[in-house]
Amino acid sequence: MNFSLIAIGFISILGQVVLLRELNVCFYGVELIYLLALGIWLLCTAAGVTVGRWFQSPSSKHIAGIFMLFAIILSLDIVFIRASRLIFGGIPGAYLTFLQQLVIAVISIFPVGLLSGLLFQWVAKLYVTADRTLASAYAVESLGGLLGGLFSTFFLMWGMKNTSTAILCSLFSFIASLIVMKGFIKFYTRWIICILIGIFLILFCKSSSIDHRMTMWNHPNILESIDSPYGRITVTRLHQQISVFENDALAFETEGTDAEYFTHLVALQDTDPQKVLLLGGGIEGIIPEMTKHKPIRIDYVEINPDMLKTVTKYLLDDIRNSLKAPNVNIILTDPRQYLQKSGKYDLILVGMPQPASGQANRFYTREFFEQCSEKLNP
């Protein structure tokens, strides 16, 4: 039973992270979905525990079956969330109604949350009947949760796509069902589970292609899409226009004039800007516009190195070449942390996204602007 408890904790946390990241992209990076989804998850696991009480003596076959069901539903959830804006008739680039978002969150979280609670209730019941305590069952399951959290972090650091993580979590759940039923499983049932494991192994090997095809549902002109620790970055091209999306919200496109008026209205406030600090937005064309004012040094701070690495190769030549200019210094760190230890500048340009999320809101506070003010030359 120790292995089953660890497996429950592992797939619950890993599966939860997968679903939360997918829902965050589906709702354009608004982190409010995390609070909403976690509340739904807790209610669903509580419902699963309640349902589990109806069965007095669950068997290993029941537990293995739930592991298998969890594996299948988790992967189907990813497909549903990716297709949800099409299913609900959403306008590209526009938010779904709050009720529609709530329905999507409930439909995607309810089955796996229910199964997670049911699994723990049944395994803990068998664990306690073996003269062990419920507290130790929670401790073992928490160990599995810790492992699930660590692996989800490592997968993000290694650049693994969310689709690949979901399939890997499902694979582990299938393997757990096979181990749980060892010695009790019939020959033909063992072969069925092995075939399912083989199918999901093939899906894992093809996960990049599958991810690309699902992303095309919302971005038919896709060039590339990656999952970074800060969110999903998607690059599309229509004719000669390159558009970059972060968590499916438009970050910038290459045929606009935002960089021009953003840069020159600021630069004209100083007759001779020598040292310039750019916080974000360097790949949006701000740097080539700023070089027209002939600064000695431009420090460009980028919080997401994956954004820089992914998007640069698709940019116009003048933007891409400006990043390699000798007076341009690219710094990969958090802008607010950098400001705390930086020197002073003649100009500071805050090229961060609009304050539509908690991640971007940090750059629109009184404290942040006071930091900027302290780092400006008189």
Secondary structure as a PSIPRED ss2 file (coil, helix, strand):
# PSIPRED VFORMAT (PSIPRED V4.0)

   1 M C   1.000  0.000  0.000
   2 N H   0.000  1.000  0.000
   3 F H   0.000  1.000  0.000
   4 S H   0.000  1.000  0.000
   5 L H   0.000  1.000  0.000
   6 I H   0.000  1.000  0.000
   7 A H   0.000  1.000  0.000
   8 I H   0.000  1.000  0.000
   9 G H   0.000  1.000  0.000
  10 F H   0.000  1.000  0.000
  11 I H   0.000  1.000  0.000
  12 S H   0.000  1.000  0.000
  13 I H   0.000  1.000  0.000
  14 L H   0.000  1.000  0.000
  15 G H   0.000  1.000  0.000
  16 Q H   0.000  1.000  0.000
  17 V H   0.000  1.000  0.000
  18 V H   0.000  1.000  0.000
  19 L H   0.000  1.000  0.000
  20 L H   0.000  1.000  0.000
  21 R H   0.000  1.000  0.000
  22 E H   0.000  1.000  0.000
  23 L H   0.000  1.000  0.000
  24 N H   0.000  1.000  0.000
  25 V H   0.000  1.000  0.000
  26 C H   0.000  1.000  0.000
  27 F C   1.000  0.000  0.000
  28 Y C   1.000  0.000  0.000
  29 G C   1.000  0.000  0.000
  30 V C   1.000  0.000  0.000
  31 E C   1.000  0.000  0.000
  32 L H   0.000  1.000  0.000
  33 I H   0.000  1.000  0.000
  34 Y H   0.000  1.000  0.000
  35 L H   0.000  1.000  0.000
  36 L H   0.000  1.000  0.000
  37 A H   0.000  1.000  0.000
  38 L H   0.000  1.000  0.000
  39 G H   0.000  1.000  0.000
  40 I H   0.000  1.000  0.000
  41 W H   0.000  1.000  0.000
  42 L H   0.000  1.000  0.000
  43 L H   0.000  1.000  0.000
  44 C H   0.000  1.000  0.000
  45 T H   0.000  1.000  0.000
  46 A H   0.000  1.000  0.000
  47 A H   0.000  1.000  0.000
  48 G H   0.000  1.000  0.000
  49 V H   0.000  1.000  0.000
  50 T H   0.000  1.000  0.000
  51 V H   0.000  1.000  0.000
  52 G H   0.000  1.000  0.000
  53 R C   1.000  0.000  0.000
  54 W C   1.000  0.000  0.000
  55 F C   1.000  0.000  0.000
  56 Q C   1.000  0.000  0.000
  57 S C   1.000  0.000  0.000
  58 P C   1.000  0.000  0.000
  59 S C   1.000  0.000  0.000
  60 S H   0.000  1.000  0.000
  61 K H   0.000  1.000  0.000
  62 H H   0.000  1.000  0.000
  63 I H   0.000  1.000  0.000
  64 A H   0.000  1.000  0.000
  65 G H   0.000  1.000  0.000
  66 I H   0.000  1.000  0.000
  67 F H   0.000  1.000  0.000
  68 M H   0.000  1.000  0.000
  69 L H   0.000  1.000  0.000
  70 F H   0.000  1.000  0.000
  71 A H   0.000  1.000  0.000
  72 I H   0.000  1.000  0.000
  73 I H   0.000  1.000  0.000
  74 L H   0.000  1.000  0.000
  75 S H   0.000  1.000  0.000
  76 L H   0.000  1.000  0.000
  77 D H   0.000  1.000  0.000
  78 I H   0.000  1.000  0.000
  79 V H   0.000  1.000  0.000
  80 F H   0.000  1.000  0.000
  81 I H   0.000  1.000  0.000
  82 R H   0.000  1.000  0.000
  83 A H   0.000  1.000  0.000
  84 S H   0.000  1.000  0.000
  85 R H   0.000  1.000  0.000
  86 L H   0.000  1.000  0.000
  87 I H   0.000  1.000  0.000
  88 F C   1.000  0.000  0.000
  89 G C   1.000  0.000  0.000
  90 G C   1.000  0.000  0.000
  91 I C   1.000  0.000  0.000
  92 P C   1.000  0.000  0.000
  93 G C   1.000  0.000  0.000
  94 A C   1.000  0.000  0.000
  95 Y C   1.000  0.000  0.000
  96 L C   1.000  0.000  0.000
  97 T C   1.000  0.000  0.000
  98 F H   0.000  1.000  0.000
  99 L H   0.000  1.000  0.000
 100 Q H   0.000  1.000  0.000
 101 Q H   0.000  1.000  0.000
 102 L H   0.000  1.000  0.000
 103 V H   0.000  1.000  0.000
 104 I H   0.000  1.000  0.000
 105 A H   0.000  1.000  0.000
 106 V H   0.000  1.000  0.000
 107 I H   0.000  1.000  0.000
 108 S H   0.000  1.000  0.000
 109 I H   0.000  1.000  0.000
 110 F H   0.000  1.000  0.000
 111 P H   0.000  1.000  0.000
 112 V H   0.000  1.000  0.000
 113 G H   0.000  1.000  0.000
 114 L H   0.000  1.000  0.000
 115 L H   0.000  1.000  0.000
 116 S H   0.000  1.000  0.000
 117 G H   0.000  1.000  0.000
 118 L H   0.000  1.000  0.000
 119 L H   0.000  1.000  0.000
 120 F H   0.000  1.000  0.000
 121 Q H   0.000  1.000  0.000
 122 W H   0.000  1.000  0.000
 123 V H   0.000  1.000  0.000
 124 A H   0.000  1.000  0.000
 125 K H   0.000  1.000  0.000
 126 L H   0.000  1.000  0.000
 127 Y H   0.000  1.000  0.000
 128 V H   0.000  1.000  0.000
 129 T H   0.000  1.000  0.000
 130 A C   1.000  0.000  0.000
 131 D C   1.000  0.000  0.000
 132 R C   1.000  0.000  0.000
 133 T C   1.000  0.000  0.000
 134 L H   0.000  1.000  0.000
 135 A H   0.000  1.000  0.000
 136 S H   0.000  1.000  0.000
 137 A H   0.000  1.000  0.000
 138 Y H   0.000  1.000  0.000
 139 A H   0.000  1.000  0.000
 140 V H   0.000  1.000  0.000
 141 E H   0.000  1.000  0.000
 142 S H   0.000  1.000  0.000
 143 L H   0.000  1.000  0.000
 144 G H   0.000  1.000  0.000
 145 G H   0.000  1.000  0.000
 146 L H   0.000  1.000  0.000
 147 L H   0.000  1.000  0.000
 148 G H   0.000  1.000  0.000
 149 G H   0.000  1.000  0.000
 150 L H   0.000  1.000  0.000
 151 F H   0.000  1.000  0.000
 152 S H   0.000  1.000  0.000
 153 T H   0.000  1.000  0.000
 154 F H   0.000  1.000  0.000
 155 F H   0.000  1.000  0.000
 156 L H   0.000  1.000  0.000
 157 M H   0.000  1.000  0.000
 158 W C   1.000  0.000  0.000
 159 G C   1.000  0.000  0.000
 160 M C   1.000  0.000  0.000
 161 K C   1.000  0.000  0.000
 162 N H   0.000  1.000  0.000
 163 T H   0.000  1.000  0.000
 164 S H   0.000  1.000  0.000
 165 T H   0.000  1.000  0.000
 166 A H   0.000  1.000  0.000
 167 I H   0.000  1.000  0.000
 168 L H   0.000  1.000  0.000
 169 C H   0.000  1.000  0.000
 170 S H   0.000  1.000  0.000
 171 L H   0.000  1.000  0.000
 172 F H   0.000  1.000  0.000
 173 S H   0.000  1.000  0.000
 174 F H   0.000  1.000  0.000
 175 I H   0.000  1.000  0.000
 176 A H   0.000  1.000  0.000
 177 S H   0.000  1.000  0.000
 178 L H   0.000  1.000  0.000
 179 I H   0.000  1.000  0.000
 180 V H   0.000  1.000  0.000
 181 M C   1.000  0.000  0.000
 182 K C   1.000  0.000  0.000
 183 G C   1.000  0.000  0.000
 184 F C   1.000  0.000  0.000
 185 I C   1.000  0.000  0.000
 186 K C   1.000  0.000  0.000
 187 F H   0.000  1.000  0.000
 188 Y H   0.000  1.000  0.000
 189 T H   0.000  1.000  0.000
 190 R H   0.000  1.000  0.000
 191 W H   0.000  1.000  0.000
 192 I H   0.000  1.000  0.000
 193 I H   0.000  1.000  0.000
 194 C H   0.000  1.000  0.000
 195 I H   0.000  1.000  0.000
 196 L H   0.000  1.000  0.000
 197 I H   0.000  1.000  0.000
 198 G H   0.000  1.000  0.000
 199 I H   0.000  1.000  0.000
 200 F H   0.000  1.000  0.000
 201 L H   0.000  1.000  0.000
 202 I H   0.000  1.000  0.000
 203 L H   0.000  1.000  0.000
 204 F H   0.000  1.000  0.000
 205 C H   0.000  1.000  0.000
 206 K C   1.000  0.000  0.000
 207 S H   0.000  1.000  0.000
 208 S H   0.000  1.000  0.000
 209 S H   0.000  1.000  0.000
 210 I H   0.000  1.000  0.000
 211 D H   0.000  1.000  0.000
 212 H H   0.000  1.000  0.000
 213 R H   0.000  1.000  0.000
 214 M H   0.000  1.000  0.000
 215 T H   0.000  1.000  0.000
 216 M C   1.000  0.000  0.000
 217 W C   1.000  0.000  0.000
 218 N C   1.000  0.000  0.000
 219 H C   1.000  0.000  0.000
 220 P C   1.000  0.000  0.000
 221 N C   1.000  0.000  0.000
 222 I E   0.000  0.000  1.000
 223 L E   0.000  0.000  1.000
 224 E E   0.000  0.000  1.000
 225 S E   0.000  0.000  1.000
 226 I E   0.000  0.000  1.000
 227 D E   0.000  0.000  1.000
 228 S E   0.000  0.000  1.000
 229 P C   1.000  0.000  0.000
 230 Y C   1.000  0.000  0.000
 231 G E   0.000  0.000  1.000
 232 R E   0.000  0.000  1.000
 233 I E   0.000  0.000  1.000
 234 T E   0.000  0.000  1.000
 235 V E   0.000  0.000  1.000
 236 T E   0.000  0.000  1.000
 237 R E   0.000  0.000  1.000
 238 L E   0.000  0.000  1.000
 239 H C   1.000  0.000  0.000
 240 Q C   1.000  0.000  0.000
 241 Q E   0.000  0.000  1.000
 242 I E   0.000  0.000  1.000
 243 S E   0.000  0.000  1.000
 244 V E   0.000  0.000  1.000
 245 F E   0.000  0.000  1.000
 246 E E   0.000  0.000  1.000
 247 N C   1.000  0.000  0.000
 248 D C   1.000  0.000  0.000
 249 A E   0.000  0.000  1.000
 250 L E   0.000  0.000  1.000
 251 A E   0.000  0.000  1.000
 252 F E   0.000  0.000  1.000
 253 E E   0.000  0.000  1.000
 254 T C   1.000  0.000  0.000
 255 E C   1.000  0.000  0.000
 256 G C   1.000  0.000  0.000
 257 T C   1.000  0.000  0.000
 258 D H   0.000  1.000  0.000
 259 A H   0.000  1.000  0.000
 260 E H   0.000  1.000  0.000
 261 Y H   0.000  1.000  0.000
 262 F H   0.000  1.000  0.000
 263 T H   0.000  1.000  0.000
 264 H H   0.000  1.000  0.000
 265 L H   0.000  1.000  0.000
 266 V H   0.000  1.000  0.000
 267 A H   0.000  1.000  0.000
 268 L C   1.000  0.000  0.000
 269 Q C   1.000  0.000  0.000
 270 D C   1.000  0.000  0.000
 271 T C   1.000  0.000  0.000
 272 D C   1.000  0.000  0.000
 273 P C   1.000  0.000  0.000
 274 Q C   1.000  0.000  0.000
 275 K E   0.000  0.000  1.000
 276 V E   0.000  0.000  1.000
 277 L E   0.000  0.000  1.000
 278 L E   0.000  0.000  1.000
 279 L E   0.000  0.000  1.000
 280 G C   1.000  0.000  0.000
 281 G C   1.000  0.000  0.000
 282 G H   0.000  1.000  0.000
 283 I H   0.000  1.000  0.000
 284 E H   0.000  1.000  0.000
 285 G C   1.000  0.000  0.000
 286 I H   0.000  1.000  0.000
 287 I H   0.000  1.000  0.000
 288 P H   0.000  1.000  0.000
 289 E H   0.000  1.000  0.000
 290 M H   0.000  1.000  0.000
 291 T H   0.000  1.000  0.000
 292 K H   0.000  1.000  0.000
 293 H H   0.000  1.000  0.000
 294 K C   1.000  0.000  0.000
 295 P C   1.000  0.000  0.000
 296 I C   1.000  0.000  0.000
 297 R E   0.000  0.000  1.000
 298 I E   0.000  0.000  1.000
 299 D E   0.000  0.000  1.000
 300 Y E   0.000  0.000  1.000
 301 V E   0.000  0.000  1.000
 302 E E   0.000  0.000  1.000
 303 I C   1.000  0.000  0.000
 304 N C   1.000  0.000  0.000
 305 P H   0.000  1.000  0.000
 306 D H   0.000  1.000  0.000
 307 M H   0.000  1.000  0.000
 308 L H   0.000  1.000  0.000
 309 K H   0.000  1.000  0.000
 310 T H   0.000  1.000  0.000
 311 V H   0.000  1.000  0.000
 312 T H   0.000  1.000  0.000
 313 K C   1.000  0.000  0.000
 314 Y C   1.000  0.000  0.000
 315 L C   1.000  0.000  0.000
 316 L C   1.000  0.000  0.000
 317 D H   0.000  1.000  0.000
 318 D H   0.000  1.000  0.000
 319 I H   0.000  1.000  0.000
 320 R H   0.000  1.000  0.000
 321 N H   0.000  1.000  0.000
 322 S H   0.000  1.000  0.000
 323 L C   1.000  0.000  0.000
 324 K C   1.000  0.000  0.000
 325 A C   1.000  0.000  0.000
 326 P C   1.000  0.000  0.000
 327 N C   1.000  0.000  0.000
 328 V E   0.000  0.000  1.000
 329 N E   0.000  0.000  1.000
 330 I E   0.000  0.000  1.000
 331 I E   0.000  0.000  1.000
 332 L E   0.000  0.000  1.000
 333 T C   1.000  0.000  0.000
 334 D C   1.000  0.000  0.000
 335 P H   0.000  1.000  0.000
 336 R H   0.000  1.000  0.000
 337 Q H   0.000  1.000  0.000
 338 Y H   0.000  1.000  0.000
 339 L H   0.000  1.000  0.000
 340 Q H   0.000  1.000  0.000
 341 K H   0.000  1.000  0.000
 342 S C   1.000  0.000  0.000
 343 G C   1.000  0.000  0.000
 344 K C   1.000  0.000  0.000
 345 Y E   0.000  0.000  1.000
 346 D C   1.000  0.000  0.000
 347 L E   0.000  0.000  1.000
 348 I E   0.000  0.000  1.000
 349 L E   0.000  0.000  1.000
 350 V E   0.000  0.000  1.000
 351 G C   1.000  0.000  0.000
 352 M C   1.000  0.000  0.000
 353 P C   1.000  0.000  0.000
 354 Q C   1.000  0.000  0.000
 355 P C   1.000  0.000  0.000
 356 A C   1.000  0.000  0.000
 357 S C   1.000  0.000  0.000
 358 G H   0.000  1.000  0.000
 359 Q H   0.000  1.000  0.000
 360 A H   0.000  1.000  0.000
 361 N H   0.000  1.000  0.000
 362 R C   1.000  0.000  0.000
 363 F C   1.000  0.000  0.000
 364 Y C   1.000  0.000  0.000
 365 T C   1.000  0.000  0.000
 366 R H   0.000  1.000  0.000
 367 E H   0.000  1.000  0.000
 368 F H   0.000  1.000  0.000
 369 F H   0.000  1.000  0.000
 370 E H   0.000  1.000  0.000
 371 Q H   0.000  1.000  0.000
 372 C H   0.000  1.000  0.000
 373 S H   0.000  1.000  0.000
 374 E H   0.000  1.000  0.000
 375 K C   1.000  0.000  0.000
 376 L E   0.000  0.000  1.000
 377 N C   1.000  0.000  0.000
 378 P C   1.000  0.000  0.000
